Amino acid sequence: MNYLKTMNLPNKLTLLRILLIPLFLFFLFISGGVFRFLPLLIFIGAAVTDAIDGHIARRDNLITDFGKFMDPLADKLLTASAFIAFVEIGYLSSWIVVLIISREFLISGFRTLAASKGVTIAANNWGKVKTIFQMLLIIILLMDYTGYIGFVSPSITPLIIITVLLTIISGATYIYDNLNVIK
């Protein structure tokens, strides 16, 4: 508990994002009434902590090794949990989710390899845009899931396609830009 007290605010927000995942999933699988809105609100809150913690860490020079490792992991856990849940409730095809999660594992493995060689690889702009589109897709799917905001599922197909393409492009550029790590 003492460690938690010594954590800076950005790291606490990252930890909060991870802790919100089980709560998000719990309410996602409860059907009916107000509970349908809670996963949307929890996910938006978690996504907002991602933007806030990075901003505060850079602004106040609070960048830590914990944050460098856990912030992207928290993002991956949050988005992967949502995407897997969408397969379960029939909102996304499993091949889309497998592709998205495979990219995340591949890049995480690549980062681990780089770290083992003493190289830290920062997220590139493609990865940041990919994350924005993934979170946007999740939010729109959750808005549809509430049943109160009427999106016709096929109308979001272009957003799904863009998200999948950005996932592939960001992964490919990430590896291409850092091929020296493999050599």
N, C-alpha and C positions, 0 to 999 in steps of 0.2 A: 504494500500500500504506500510505503514511503516513496517508491519509485514513481508512482502516479503523481504524487505531490510535486516531485521535482521535474516532471515533464513540462515542456513548453506548450503553449496553446495550440499551435499547429499540430503537434503530435497527439495532443488530447483529442482534437477534432478528427484526426485520422483514426484513432482508436474508437471514438464514438461511431464513426461510419461503419466499422467492422461490427460493433455491438448492435447496430441497428438492423443488420442483415437477418438474424433469426426473427426479430419482431416483424420486419417487412414480410418474410415468408409466412409467418403465423397468420397474419391478417389477410394475406393474399388468398390463403386456402380456406378462410372462413367465408361462407357465402351469406349474402343478404344484408339489407339495410345499410347503416352507416359504415359497417366494416368494409364495404366495398371501396370507400374513399380512403381509408387509412393506409393501405399499401402505397397509393399514389402520393399521399402527403409525406409518408415516411421516406419514400424513395427520393422525392424532390428535396426533402430536408437533408438526406445523406449526400445527394449530388451537390447541393449548395455548400456543404462542409468541404467538399473537394476543392471548390473554387476559392473558398475563404482561407483554408489552411495554407494553400500554396501562395496566395497573395500575402498573407501575414508573414510567412516564413521568408519570402524574398524581401519584403519591405523592411522587416525588422532584423534581417540577417540571422534568422533562427533555423537555418538549414542544418539538419543533423543526419548522421548515418541512419538512425532509426527512421526518420522521415523519408530519406532517399529510398530506403528499402520498402517500408510499410505503406507509404502513400500509393504507389502504383499497385501494390498487392491488394490494398483495400479497394481500389477501383475495380480491379479484376474480379475480386470476390463478390462485390456488389453487382456488377453487370452480369457475371456468369450465373449467379444465383437467380437473377431475374430472368435471364434467357432460358435457363433450364426449367424454371417454373412455367414459362410460357409454352414450352413443349408439353408439359404435364396438363395444362388447361386447354391445349389445342390452339394456341394463338400463333405459334411459329412451327415451321417444319424442323425436324431434328437435324437435317443436314446443314441448315443455316447455323444452328447453334454449335454443332460440331466444328464447323469451319471457323467460327468466331473464337471459340475456346481453344482450338488447336493453334491458332495464330498467337493467342496469349501465352500458351505454354511454350511455343517455339521461341518467342521473344524473351520470355523469362529465362529460358535455358540459355539463350544467347547472352543475356545480361550476366547470368551466373558465370558463364565461361569467361566473359570479359573481366568480371570482378576477380576471378581466380588468377588472371594475368595482371592484376593491378590497374585495370582500365575501367573507368566509370563512364557509362554511356547514357547520356541524357535523352529524354524523349524528344523526338523530332516533331516538326509541325504537322506532318501527316498523322502521326500518332495522336496528337492533341485534337485534330479535327475528327479523327476516327472516334475518339472517346466522346466528343460532343454529339456526334451523330448517333452513336450507340445509346447514349443517355436520352437523347431526344426520342429515338425510336421506342425505348422502354417507357418513357413518360406518355407518349401517344397511345401505346398499347394499353397502359394502365388507365388512361382516360377512357378508352373504349371499354375496358373491363368494368368500370364503374356502372355502366349501363345507363348512365344519365347523360353522357356526352356521346352523341351518336356519330361515330366514325364508322363508315362501312369498311370492314376489314380489307377488301381488295383495293380500296382507294389509297391505302398506305403502302402498296406494293412498290411504287417508285422509291419510297424512303427505305424500304428493306433492301432493294437493289443497290442504292447508293451506299448504304451502311456496309453491305457485304463487299462492294468494290473498294471502299475506303479501308476496310479491314485487310483486304489482300494487298492493296497498294502500300499501305503503311508498313505492313510486315516486310514486304519485298524491299522497299526503300531503306528500311531500318537495317536489314542484313546487308544490302548492297553498299550502303554508306560506311559500314563497319566491317567489311570483309577482312581487313587487316587483323582482326581478332582471331579469325580462324587460322590464319597463316602462322 
